[in-house]
Amino acid sequence: MERTGDGSAGDADYARIGFGYADYRRPDPRIAAAILRELGDAYTVLNVGAGAGSYEPRDRDVTAVEPSATMRIQREAGLPRAIDATAEKLPFDDDAFDASLATFTVHQWADIDRGLAEMRRVTRGPVLVLSCDPKALDRFWLDEYAPEVIDTEAARYPAVEHIAEALGANSRIIEVPIPLDCLDGFGEAYYGRPEALLDPGARQANSAWSFVGPLVARRFVRELGDELASGAWDAKYGDLRTQPEFDGSLRLIVGLE
C-alpha cells in the first residue's frame, strides 16, 4: 500500500481527516489503567501507530512510531517526538523494548501479520494491542442508524483471535468495558450520549465515516436527529443514558514473551 502525501500508511488518509483528531480522541483514564496493569513494570515502551499520543504512559521511557505527519503535529508538548515509520518495518534492533503497545491502529495496517511480527521481534516482554472485536460491533445502536459504518468497521478490524494467535500461545484477550463518560471518542464511547455523534467532528475522528460518504452521514444525522426530537431513540435506548458501562467490542489483546 502506498503512503499518502502526509505519510499515512493505512487505508485512511489522515491528511484529509486527521485535523482536530486530538480534540475528540483523548485517552480515557479507565482504559489507560487497564493498559498500565498489563504493562506491569516495563520501562522502555514502544508505541506503534502512536497518533497524537493517546495511552502513552507518562512515567515510562516511550518511543513512538507514527507515519502520518498530520497526526505527529498534534502530539502534546512533553511527549516524545514520533518517528516516521510503519509497523511493518520498525527501525529497531531485536528485543529493543521491555514492552510494546498499539492502540486503535492495527485495522489500518497494510500487513497486520508482518506488523505484529515486527512488534514481537523488537519486544522482550508483553505486546499489547487495543482493538475492537468485529463480531461484537453490532451491539452498538449505531447499527440501526448507519449500518454501513458498522459493516465498514467489521470488514476492517481483524479478528481478535487472529491477533492473539499471531502474538503467541500465551496471549490473552481481555474485554474492556466502555465508561458512560468516556473521554476517548471512538464510536461506542457515545453509547449513552447519542447527540454527540451529530457533531461532524466527532464522526470525522472515527475513520470509518470517511469510507461511507456524505449521503450516509446526512441520512444518519437526519434520522437520528428526528428520533431524538420525537423521543423515539429514548424509547428504545434511553436506559443507556444512565448505564455506567457498556460491554461493547473493545478488547485488549496481550501477548507475552
N, C-alpha and C positions, 0 to 999 in steps of 0.2 A: 504494500500500500504506500502510495506517495505521501510525503509530508506536505502539508499546506504551506501557504506563504508565511504564516506565523510559527510554523514548526509543528502544528498539531499532527499527531501520527496515527490517530484512530479514525473512526468513521464520522466523528463530529468535527465541524470546523469552528474552533474556538475563536478564530479571528472574527467570525461573524456573530457568534452567540455568547462569547465569554465575558464581554464587558458588563460590569455590575454583578458578576457571579458571586464575589465575596460578600456583597451586601445581603444575599439571601442564604448562602451556603456557609454558615458559621458552625464551628464544632459544638455539638451538644455535650455538656459535661457528663451526662449519664452514659452516653455512648462512649465517650472518651475514657471513662472509668473502666468500662469493660475491656477496652483495648489495653489500658495500662496494666490491668490484672494479668493479662496474658503475656505482656512483655516481661513481666517479672523484674528481675534485676539487670536485664540487658541495658547496657550503657550506650554503646555505639549502635545507632539505628538508621537504616536506610529507608527512606520514604519514596516509593516508586509511583509515578503519576501523581506527584505531590500537589499539583494545582496551586491554590492560594495558601496552602499550609494547614488545612483542617486536620485535626487529630495528630499533628506532630507534637510529641511530648516536649515540654519546655525545659524539663530537668535532665535531659539526655544530650548526648553528642549526636545530632541528627545530620545526615547527608540527604539532600533532597534532589530528586531527578524529575524534571518536567519538560516535555518537548515544546509546549505552547508558550510563545513569548507573551501572548495576551494574558495567560494565567500567571506567568512568572512575575509580571509587573504588579500584580495585585497582592503579592505576599506582604504580610505586615512587617513593619520595621522591627528589627530584632530577630527575625527568623533568618536562617542561613540562606544565602543566595542559591537558587536551584540550578543544578547542572542541566544543560541542554543535551538530553539523551533519551533513548527509548528503552522500555522494559526488555525488548528483545535483544538488545546489545548494550549491556551495562558495562561501563568502562572501569571496572574494579577487579582486583585480584580475587582468587578463590578465598572463601572464608574471611572476607574482609570485615564483616559486621557481626555484632552479637545477635542482632535480630533485624528483620525487615518487615515493611508494612506497605500495604496497597489498599487504599480506601476509595470506593466508588469509581474504580478505574478499569478493572480487568475486562469489562464488557466493551471497552473501546480499543483494546489492543488488537493489532493486526494478526498476531500469532500468540494466542494465550498460552499454549503449551511451551513454546520457546521462552516466553516471558517468565512463566513460573519456574522453569528450569534455570533460568538466569538468576532469579531471586534465590533459589535454593543453592546455586553454585556459590554465590558471594556471601552466604549467611551461615554462621556457625550454629546458631540456635533457632528459635522459632521464626517461622514465616507467617505473618498474619494478613488475611485478605478479608476486607469488609465489602460485602456484596449483597445481592438480593437473589432469593430463590425464585426462578421464573415460574415454578409451579404454584407459588403462593401469591403472585401479583394480583390475581383476580379476587382476592379477599377485600380489596380496596374498592369503595363505591365509585371511584373514577371509571371502573369497567362499565358501568351503566351509561355514563355520560360521554365518555371518549374511549370506547373500546379499542380504537386504532392506536392510542398511546400505549395501552396495556399490551396489545399484541406486538407493537414495536419493541417494547422493553423485553417482553418474553422471548422474542427472537434474538435479541442482542445479548442478554445475560447468559453466561454459561451455567450449566447445571452445577450446583454447589457440590454435588457428589464427584463431578469431574475434577473440580478444583482440589478437593480433598485427596482424591486418588493421585493427582499429579504431584501433590506435596509430600506424599509418602504414607506408609502403612499406619503410622501413629497419629494421623491427622484427626481432628475433631471438628464437628460442625455445631456451632452454638447459636441458638435462637436469641436474638436481641430485641427485647420489647421497645416499642417506639413511644416516648412520652407525649402526653397531650400538648404540652407547650414546647415541643422540640424546636431547638434553635436552628437545626440543620434542615434547610428547606428542600429536601428531596420529596418526591410526590406524596408518599404516605405520611410525611410529617404533618400534613394538613388534614388528617383523617377526621378531626373534630372541629376544624376551622375552615369550612368549605369556601367562605368568602375570600380567603387569602389567594386561592387559585384563580380568582377573577383578575388578579394583578398580572399583566403580561410579563413583568419582570420575574415574578415567581415561576411562571411557566418557562421562561427562557433559561432559567437556571437549572432546568431539567432537560437534558439534551434530546430526549425522545420527542419533545414537541417540535424540534427543528426538522423532523423527518415526516411529520404528518400533514404539514401545510396549513395555510391560513384559513381555509374553509372549515377544517375540523375545529380549529381554535375558535372561530366565530360562532359555529354551531354550539360548541361547548359553553361558551360564555352566555349565549342567548338562553339555552335550555336550563343551565344551572341557575342563572340569574332569575329566570321566570319561576323556577321551583323554590328558590329561596324566598322570593317575594310572596308566593302563594302559600308557603308553609309546607309544600309537598315534600321537600327534602327533609325537613324536620320530622314529618310524619313517618318517614321511612328510616331515617338515620339519626334522629335527634339525640338518642341516648349517647351517641359518640361524643357529643359536646362536653360531657362530664366524665367520660370513661378515662381513667388515669393513664392507661397504656393500651396500645393496640398491638396485638400479635399478628404482625404482617409478614412481609417477606424478608426483613433484614436479617442477615446471617454474618457471623464472624467465623471464618474457617482458619484453624490454627494447625500448621504443620510443624511438628517437632523435628529436631535434628535426627 
